[in-house]
Amino acid sequence: MFRKPWSKTESDYFLETVSEWIVFPFELGEVGRQRAAMEGGKEAPRPAA
C-alpha cells in the first residue's frame, strides 16, 4: 500500500509515501481505454476473461 502526503486519512501500515500517480501492471488495459475515451479515439479492446 502506498500513502499520499496529502491524504485525509492516516494508515497504520504503508510501504512508501509517494506524490506521483502510480499505474500498476494490472491497470494498463483500463488506463488505455480511459485515455482513448478522453482523446475521443476508439476504445481499446477488452481482454477475454
C-alpha distance matrix in Angstrom:
0.0 3.8 6.7 10.1 13.2 15.2 13.0 15.5 13.3 11.9 9.2 10.6 7.8 5.1 5.6 7.4 9.2 10.4 13.3 13.9 13.1 11.0 12.8 11.6 14.8 15.0 15.4 18.2 21.0 19.9 19.5 23.0 24.5 23.3 24.6 27.9 28.3 27.9 30.4 32.8 32.8 32.9 29.8 28.3 29.2 26.7 26.0 28.0 26.1
3.8 0.0 3.8 6.8 9.8 12.1 10.7 13.8 12.4 11.1 9.4 11.5 9.1 5.6 5.7 5.2 5.8 6.7 9.6 10.5 10.4 9.1 11.8 11.7 15.2 16.1 15.7 18.2 21.2 20.0 18.9 22.4 24.1 22.5 23.4 26.9 27.4 26.4 28.8 31.5 31.8 32.3 29.5 28.2 29.5 27.4 27.1 29.5 28.0
6.7 3.8 0.0 3.8 6.4 8.7 7.3 10.5 9.4 8.2 7.7 10.4 9.1 6.3 7.7 6.2 4.6 6.2 8.3 10.5 11.0 10.9 14.1 14.7 18.5 19.2 18.3 20.8 23.7 22.0 20.7 24.3 25.8 23.8 24.6 28.2 28.4 27.0 29.6 32.3 33.0 33.8 31.2 30.3 31.9 29.9 29.9 32.3 30.9
10.1 6.8 3.8 0.0 3.8 5.5 5.4 9.2 9.6 9.5 10.3 13.3 12.7 10.1 11.1 8.7 5.7 5.5 5.8 8.4 9.4 10.6 14.1 15.6 19.4 20.3 18.8 20.9 23.8 21.8 20.0 23.6 25.0 22.6 23.1 26.8 26.8 25.1 27.6 30.5 31.5 32.6 30.3 29.8 31.7 30.1 30.5 33.2 32.0
13.2 9.8 6.4 3.8 0.0 3.8 5.7 8.9 9.9 9.5 11.3 14.0 14.0 11.8 13.0 10.2 6.5 7.0 6.6 10.2 12.2 13.9 17.5 19.2 23.0 24.1 22.5 24.4 27.3 25.4 23.4 26.8 28.3 25.7 25.9 29.7 29.7 27.6 30.0 33.0 34.2 35.7 33.5 33.1 35.2 33.7 34.3 37.0 35.9
15.2 12.1 8.7 5.5 3.8 0.0 3.8 6.5 8.9 9.9 12.4 15.6 16.1 14.4 16.0 13.6 10.1 10.0 8.5 11.5 12.8 15.2 18.5 20.5 24.3 25.0 23.0 25.0 27.6 25.2 23.2 26.7 27.8 24.8 25.2 28.9 28.5 26.2 28.8 31.7 33.3 34.8 32.8 32.8 35.0 33.5 34.5 37.2 36.1
13.0 10.7 7.3 5.4 5.7 3.8 0.0 3.8 5.4 7.1 9.5 13.0 13.8 12.6 14.8 13.2 10.4 10.8 10.3 12.9 13.3 15.0 18.0 19.5 23.3 23.5 21.7 24.2 26.5 24.0 22.6 26.2 27.0 24.2 25.1 28.8 28.1 26.3 29.2 31.7 33.3 34.4 32.1 32.0 33.9 32.1 32.9 35.4 33.9
15.5 13.8 10.5 9.2 8.9 6.5 3.8 0.0 3.8 6.8 10.0 13.3 15.1 14.7 17.5 16.3 13.7 14.6 14.1 16.6 16.8 18.5 21.2 22.6 26.4 26.2 24.4 27.0 29.1 26.3 25.2 28.9 29.3 26.3 27.6 31.1 30.1 28.3 31.4 33.7 35.5 36.6 34.2 34.4 36.1 34.2 35.1 37.4 35.7
13.3 12.4 9.4 9.6 9.9 8.9 5.4 3.8 0.0 3.8 6.6 9.9 11.9 12.2 15.4 15.0 13.1 14.7 15.2 17.7 17.7 18.5 21.2 21.9 25.6 25.2 23.9 26.9 29.0 26.4 25.6 29.4 29.9 27.2 28.8 32.2 31.3 29.9 33.1 35.3 36.8 37.6 34.9 34.8 36.2 33.9 34.5 36.5 34.6
11.9 11.1 8.2 9.5 9.5 9.9 7.1 6.8 3.8 0.0 3.8 6.6 8.8 9.5 12.9 12.7 11.3 13.8 15.0 17.8 18.3 18.7 21.5 21.9 25.5 25.5 24.6 27.6 30.0 27.7 27.0 30.7 31.5 29.2 30.5 34.1 33.5 32.2 35.2 37.6 38.8 39.5 36.7 36.3 37.6 35.2 35.5 37.4 35.4
9.2 9.4 7.7 10.3 11.3 12.4 9.5 10.0 6.6 3.8 0.0 3.8 5.4 6.6 10.3 11.2 10.9 13.7 15.7 18.0 18.2 17.8 20.3 20.1 23.5 23.4 23.0 26.1 28.5 26.6 26.1 29.9 30.8 28.8 30.3 33.8 33.4 32.4 35.4 37.7 38.6 39.0 36.0 35.3 36.3 33.7 33.6 35.4 33.2
10.6 11.5 10.4 13.3 14.0 15.6 13.0 13.3 9.9 6.6 3.8 0.0 3.8 6.9 10.5 12.1 12.6 15.9 18.4 20.8 21.1 20.4 22.9 22.2 25.4 25.3 25.4 28.6 31.1 29.4 29.1 32.8 33.8 32.0 33.6 37.0 36.8 35.9 38.8 41.1 41.8 42.1 39.1 38.1 38.9 36.2 35.7 37.3 35.0
7.8 9.1 9.1 12.7 14.0 16.1 13.8 15.1 11.9 8.8 5.4 3.8 0.0 3.8 7.0 9.3 10.9 14.1 17.1 19.1 19.4 18.1 20.4 19.4 22.4 22.6 23.1 26.0 28.7 27.4 27.1 30.7 32.0 30.5 31.9 35.3 35.4 34.7 37.4 39.8 40.2 40.4 37.3 36.0 36.7 34.1 33.4 35.0 32.7
5.1 5.6 6.3 10.1 11.8 14.4 12.6 14.7 12.2 9.5 6.6 6.9 3.8 0.0 3.8 5.8 7.7 10.6 13.8 15.6 16.0 14.6 17.1 16.3 19.4 20.0 20.3 23.0 26.0 24.8 24.1 27.7 29.2 27.8 28.9 32.3 32.7 31.9 34.4 37.0 37.3 37.5 34.6 33.2 34.2 31.8 31.1 33.0 31.1
5.6 5.7 7.7 11.1 13.0 16.0 14.8 17.5 15.4 12.9 10.3 10.5 7.0 3.8 0.0 3.8 7.2 9.6 13.3 14.6 15.2 13.3 15.7 14.7 17.6 18.8 19.4 21.7 24.9 24.3 23.4 26.6 28.6 27.5 28.2 31.6 32.4 31.6 33.8 36.6 36.5 36.8 34.0 32.3 33.3 31.1 30.2 32.2 30.6
7.4 5.2 6.2 8.7 10.2 13.6 13.2 16.3 15.0 12.7 11.2 12.1 9.3 5.8 3.8 0.0 3.8 6.3 10.0 11.7 13.0 11.8 14.9 14.8 17.9 19.6 19.6 21.5 24.9 24.1 22.7 25.9 28.1 26.6 26.9 30.5 31.4 30.2 32.2 35.2 35.4 36.0 33.5 32.0 33.4 31.5 30.9 33.3 32.0
9.2 5.8 4.6 5.7 6.5 10.1 10.4 13.7 13.1 11.3 10.9 12.6 10.9 7.7 7.2 3.8 0.0 3.8 7.0 9.6 11.5 11.4 15.0 15.8 19.3 20.8 20.2 22.0 25.3 24.1 22.3 25.6 27.7 25.8 25.9 29.7 30.3 28.7 30.8 33.9 34.4 35.4 33.1 31.9 33.7 32.0 31.9 34.5 33.3
10.4 6.7 6.2 5.5 7.0 10.0 10.8 14.6 14.7 13.8 13.7 15.9 14.1 10.6 9.6 6.3 3.8 0.0 3.8 5.8 8.0 8.5 12.3 13.8 17.3 19.1 18.0 19.4 22.8 21.7 19.5 22.6 24.8 22.8 22.7 26.4 27.2 25.5 27.4 30.6 31.1 32.3 30.1 29.1 31.1 29.7 29.8 32.7 31.9
13.3 9.6 8.3 5.8 6.6 8.5 10.3 14.1 15.2 15.0 15.7 18.4 17.1 13.8 13.3 10.0 7.0 3.8 0.0 3.8 6.9 9.0 12.8 15.1 18.6 20.4 18.6 19.7 22.9 21.5 18.8 21.9 24.0 21.6 21.1 24.9 25.5 23.4 25.2 28.5 29.4 30.9 29.1 28.5 30.8 29.8 30.3 33.4 32.9
13.9 10.5 10.5 8.4 10.2 11.5 12.9 16.6 17.7 17.8 18.0 20.8 19.1 15.6 14.6 11.7 9.6 5.8 3.8 0.0 3.8 6.3 9.7 12.6 15.8 17.8 15.8 16.4 19.7 18.4 15.6 18.4 20.7 18.5 17.7 21.5 22.4 20.4 22.0 25.4 26.0 27.5 25.8 25.0 27.5 26.7 27.3 30.6 30.3
13.1 10.4 11.0 9.4 12.2 12.8 13.3 16.8 17.7 18.3 18.2 21.1 19.4 16.0 15.2 13.0 11.5 8.0 6.9 3.8 0.0 3.8 6.6 9.8 13.1 14.7 12.3 13.1 16.2 14.7 12.0 15.0 17.2 15.0 14.6 18.4 19.2 17.5 19.4 22.6 23.1 24.3 22.3 21.6 24.0 23.0 23.8 27.0 26.8
11.0 9.1 10.9 10.6 13.9 15.2 15.0 18.5 18.5 18.7 17.8 20.4 18.1 14.6 13.3 11.8 11.4 8.5 9.0 6.3 3.8 0.0 3.8 6.3 9.7 11.5 9.9 10.9 14.3 13.4 11.2 14.3 16.7 15.2 15.2 18.7 19.9 18.9 20.7 23.6 23.6 24.3 22.0 20.7 22.6 21.3 21.5 24.6 24.2
12.8 11.8 14.1 14.1 17.5 18.5 18.0 21.2 21.2 21.5 20.3 22.9 20.4 17.1 15.7 14.9 15.0 12.3 12.8 9.7 6.6 3.8 0.0 3.8 6.6 8.3 6.4 7.1 10.6 10.1 8.1 11.0 13.5 12.7 12.9 16.1 17.5 17.1 18.8 21.4 21.0 21.3 18.8 17.2 18.9 17.7 17.8 21.0 20.8
11.6 11.7 14.7 15.6 19.2 20.5 19.5 22.6 21.9 21.9 20.1 22.2 19.4 16.3 14.7 14.8 15.8 13.8 15.1 12.6 9.8 6.3 3.8 0.0 3.8 5.5 5.4 7.0 10.3 10.5 9.8 12.5 14.8 14.7 15.4 18.1 19.6 19.8 21.5 23.8 23.0 22.7 19.9 17.8 18.8 17.1 16.4 19.2 18.7
14.8 15.2 18.5 19.4 23.0 24.3 23.3 26.4 25.6 25.5 23.5 25.4 22.4 19.4 17.6 17.9 19.3 17.3 18.6 15.8 13.1 9.7 6.6 3.8 0.0 3.8 5.4 5.6 8.6 10.2 10.0 11.7 14.2 15.1 15.6 17.8 19.7 20.4 21.7 23.7 22.3 21.6 18.8 16.1 16.7 15.1 13.8 16.6 16.4
15.0 16.1 19.2 20.3 24.1 25.0 23.5 26.2 25.2 25.5 23.4 25.3 22.6 20.0 18.8 19.6 20.8 19.1 20.4 17.8 14.7 11.5 8.3 5.5 3.8 0.0 3.8 5.8 7.4 8.4 9.7 11.6 13.1 14.2 15.6 17.5 18.8 20.1 21.7 23.3 22.0 20.8 17.6 15.0 15.1 12.7 11.5 13.9 13.2
15.4 15.7 18.3 18.8 22.5 23.0 21.7 24.4 23.9 24.6 23.0 25.4 23.1 20.3 19.4 19.6 20.2 18.0 18.6 15.8 12.3 9.9 6.4 5.4 5.4 3.8 0.0 3.8 5.6 5.4 6.1 8.7 10.1 10.6 12.2 14.3 15.5 16.4 18.3 20.0 19.0 18.3 15.1 13.1 13.9 11.9 11.9 14.8 14.5
18.2 18.2 20.8 20.9 24.4 25.0 24.2 27.0 26.9 27.6 26.1 28.6 26.0 23.0 21.7 21.5 22.0 19.4 19.7 16.4 13.1 10.9 7.1 7.0 5.6 5.8 3.8 0.0 3.8 5.5 5.1 6.2 8.7 9.9 10.5 12.3 14.3 15.3 16.4 18.3 16.8 16.1 13.4 10.9 12.2 11.1 11.1 14.6 15.3
21.0 21.2 23.7 23.8 27.3 27.6 26.5 29.1 29.0 30.0 28.5 31.1 28.7 26.0 24.9 24.9 25.3 22.8 22.9 19.7 16.2 14.3 10.6 10.3 8.6 7.4 5.6 3.8 0.0 3.8 5.5 5.2 6.4 8.8 10.0 10.7 12.5 14.4 15.5 16.6 14.8 13.5 10.4 7.7 8.5 7.4 7.9 11.6 12.7
19.9 20.0 22.0 21.8 25.4 25.2 24.0 26.3 26.4 27.7 26.6 29.4 27.4 24.8 24.3 24.1 24.1 21.7 21.5 18.4 14.7 13.4 10.1 10.5 10.2 8.4 5.4 5.5 3.8 0.0 3.8 5.4 5.1 6.2 8.5 9.9 10.6 12.3 14.2 15.3 14.4 13.4 10.0 8.7 10.0 8.5 10.1 13.3 13.8
19.5 18.9 20.7 20.0 23.4 23.2 22.6 25.2 25.6 27.0 26.1 29.1 27.1 24.1 23.4 22.7 22.3 19.5 18.8 15.6 12.0 11.2 8.1 9.8 10.0 9.7 6.1 5.1 5.5 3.8 0.0 3.8 5.5 5.1 6.0 8.6 9.9 10.5 12.2 14.1 13.5 13.4 10.8 9.8 12.1 11.5 13.1 16.6 17.4
23.0 22.4 24.3 23.6 26.8 26.7 26.2 28.9 29.4 30.7 29.9 32.8 30.7 27.7 26.6 25.9 25.6 22.6 21.9 18.4 15.0 14.3 11.0 12.5 11.7 11.6 8.7 6.2 5.2 5.4 3.8 0.0 3.8 5.5 5.1 6.1 8.6 9.9 10.5 12.2 10.6 10.4 8.1 6.7 9.6 10.1 12.0 15.7 17.3
24.5 24.1 25.8 25.0 28.3 27.8 27.0 29.3 29.9 31.5 30.8 33.8 32.0 29.2 28.6 28.1 27.7 24.8 24.0 20.7 17.2 16.7 13.5 14.8 14.2 13.1 10.1 8.7 6.4 5.1 5.5 3.8 0.0 3.8 5.5 5.2 6.2 8.6 9.9 10.5 9.3 8.4 5.4 5.2 8.0 8.5 11.3 14.7 16.2
23.3 22.5 23.8 22.6 25.7 24.8 24.2 26.3 27.2 29.2 28.8 32.0 30.5 27.8 27.5 26.6 25.8 22.8 21.6 18.5 15.0 15.2 12.7 14.7 15.1 14.2 10.6 9.9 8.8 6.2 5.1 5.5 3.8 0.0 3.8 5.4 5.1 6.2 8.6 9.8 10.0 10.3 8.0 8.9 11.7 11.9 14.6 17.9 18.9
24.6 23.4 24.6 23.1 25.9 25.2 25.1 27.6 28.8 30.5 30.3 33.6 31.9 28.9 28.2 26.9 25.9 22.7 21.1 17.7 14.6 15.2 12.9 15.4 15.6 15.6 12.2 10.5 10.0 8.5 6.0 5.1 5.5 3.8 0.0 3.8 5.4 5.1 6.2 8.6 8.5 9.9 8.7 9.4 12.9 13.9 16.4 20.0 21.4
27.9 26.9 28.2 26.8 29.7 28.9 28.8 31.1 32.2 34.1 33.8 37.0 35.3 32.3 31.6 30.5 29.7 26.4 24.9 21.5 18.4 18.7 16.1 18.1 17.8 17.5 14.3 12.3 10.7 9.9 8.6 6.1 5.2 5.4 3.8 0.0 3.8 5.5 5.1 6.1 5.0 6.1 5.7 7.2 10.9 12.7 15.6 19.0 21.0
28.3 27.4 28.4 26.8 29.7 28.5 28.1 30.1 31.3 33.5 33.4 36.8 35.4 32.7 32.4 31.4 30.3 27.2 25.5 22.4 19.2 19.9 17.5 19.6 19.7 18.8 15.5 14.3 12.5 10.6 9.9 8.6 6.2 5.1 5.4 3.8 0.0 3.8 5.4 5.0 6.0 7.1 6.3 9.0 12.1 13.5 16.8 19.9 21.5
27.9 26.4 27.0 25.1 27.6 26.2 26.3 28.3 29.9 32.2 32.4 35.9 34.7 31.9 31.6 30.2 28.7 25.5 23.4 20.4 17.5 18.9 17.1 19.8 20.4 20.1 16.4 15.3 14.4 12.3 10.5 9.9 8.6 6.2 5.1 5.5 3.8 0.0 3.8 5.5 7.7 10.0 9.8 12.2 15.5 16.7 19.9 23.1 24.5
30.4 28.8 29.6 27.6 30.0 28.8 29.2 31.4 33.1 35.2 35.4 38.8 37.4 34.4 33.8 32.2 30.8 27.4 25.2 22.0 19.4 20.7 18.8 21.5 21.7 21.7 18.3 16.4 15.5 14.2 12.2 10.5 9.9 8.6 6.2 5.1 5.4 3.8 0.0 3.8 5.5 8.8 9.9 12.1 15.7 17.7 20.7 24.1 26.0
32.8 31.5 32.3 30.5 33.0 31.7 31.7 33.7 35.3 37.6 37.7 41.1 39.8 37.0 36.6 35.2 33.9 30.6 28.5 25.4 22.6 23.6 21.4 23.8 23.7 23.3 20.0 18.3 16.6 15.3 14.1 12.2 10.5 9.8 8.6 6.1 5.0 5.5 3.8 0.0 3.8 6.9 8.6 11.7 14.9 17.1 20.5 23.5 25.6
32.8 31.8 33.0 31.5 34.2 33.3 33.3 35.5 36.8 38.8 38.6 41.8 40.2 37.3 36.5 35.4 34.4 31.1 29.4 26.0 23.1 23.6 21.0 23.0 22.3 22.0 19.0 16.8 14.8 14.4 13.5 10.6 9.3 10.0 8.5 5.0 6.0 7.7 5.5 3.8 0.0 3.8 6.4 9.0 12.2 15.0 18.1 21.2 23.6
32.9 32.3 33.8 32.6 35.7 34.8 34.4 36.6 37.6 39.5 39.0 42.1 40.4 37.5 36.8 36.0 35.4 32.3 30.9 27.5 24.3 24.3 21.3 22.7 21.6 20.8 18.3 16.1 13.5 13.4 13.4 10.4 8.4 10.3 9.9 6.1 7.1 10.0 8.8 6.9 3.8 0.0 3.8 6.4 9.0 12.0 15.3 18.0 20.6
29.8 29.5 31.2 30.3 33.5 32.8 32.1 34.2 34.9 36.7 36.0 39.1 37.3 34.6 34.0 33.5 33.1 30.1 29.1 25.8 22.3 22.0 18.8 19.9 18.8 17.6 15.1 13.4 10.4 10.0 10.8 8.1 5.4 8.0 8.7 5.7 6.3 9.8 9.9 8.6 6.4 3.8 0.0 3.8 6.4 8.7 12.2 15.0 17.3
28.3 28.2 30.3 29.8 33.1 32.8 32.0 34.4 34.8 36.3 35.3 38.1 36.0 33.2 32.3 32.0 31.9 29.1 28.5 25.0 21.6 20.7 17.2 17.8 16.1 15.0 13.1 10.9 7.7 8.7 9.8 6.7 5.2 8.9 9.4 7.2 9.0 12.2 12.1 11.7 9.0 6.4 3.8 0.0 3.8 6.4 9.2 12.4 15.0
29.2 29.5 31.9 31.7 35.2 35.0 33.9 36.1 36.2 37.6 36.3 38.9 36.7 34.2 33.3 33.4 33.7 31.1 30.8 27.5 24.0 22.6 18.9 18.8 16.7 15.1 13.9 12.2 8.5 10.0 12.1 9.6 8.0 11.7 12.9 10.9 12.1 15.5 15.7 14.9 12.2 9.0 6.4 3.8 0.0 3.8 6.4 9.1 12.0
26.7 27.4 29.9 30.1 33.7 33.5 32.1 34.2 33.9 35.2 33.7 36.2 34.1 31.8 31.1 31.5 32.0 29.7 29.8 26.7 23.0 21.3 17.7 17.1 15.1 12.7 11.9 11.1 7.4 8.5 11.5 10.1 8.5 11.9 13.9 12.7 13.5 16.7 17.7 17.1 15.0 12.0 8.7 6.4 3.8 0.0 3.8 6.5 8.7
26.0 27.1 29.9 30.5 34.3 34.5 32.9 35.1 34.5 35.5 33.6 35.7 33.4 31.1 30.2 30.9 31.9 29.8 30.3 27.3 23.8 21.5 17.8 16.4 13.8 11.5 11.9 11.1 7.9 10.1 13.1 12.0 11.3 14.6 16.4 15.6 16.8 19.9 20.7 20.5 18.1 15.3 12.2 9.2 6.4 3.8 0.0 3.8 6.3
28.0 29.5 32.3 33.2 37.0 37.2 35.4 37.4 36.5 37.4 35.4 37.3 35.0 33.0 32.2 33.3 34.5 32.7 33.4 30.6 27.0 24.6 21.0 19.2 16.6 13.9 14.8 14.6 11.6 13.3 16.6 15.7 14.7 17.9 20.0 19.0 19.9 23.1 24.1 23.5 21.2 18.0 15.0 12.4 9.1 6.5 3.8 0.0 3.8
26.1 28.0 30.9 32.0 35.9 36.1 33.9 35.7 34.6 35.4 33.2 35.0 32.7 31.1 30.6 32.0 33.3 31.9 32.9 30.3 26.8 24.2 20.8 18.7 16.4 13.2 14.5 15.3 12.7 13.8 17.4 17.3 16.2 18.9 21.4 21.0 21.5 24.5 26.0 25.6 23.6 20.6 17.3 15.0 12.0 8.7 6.3 3.8 0.0
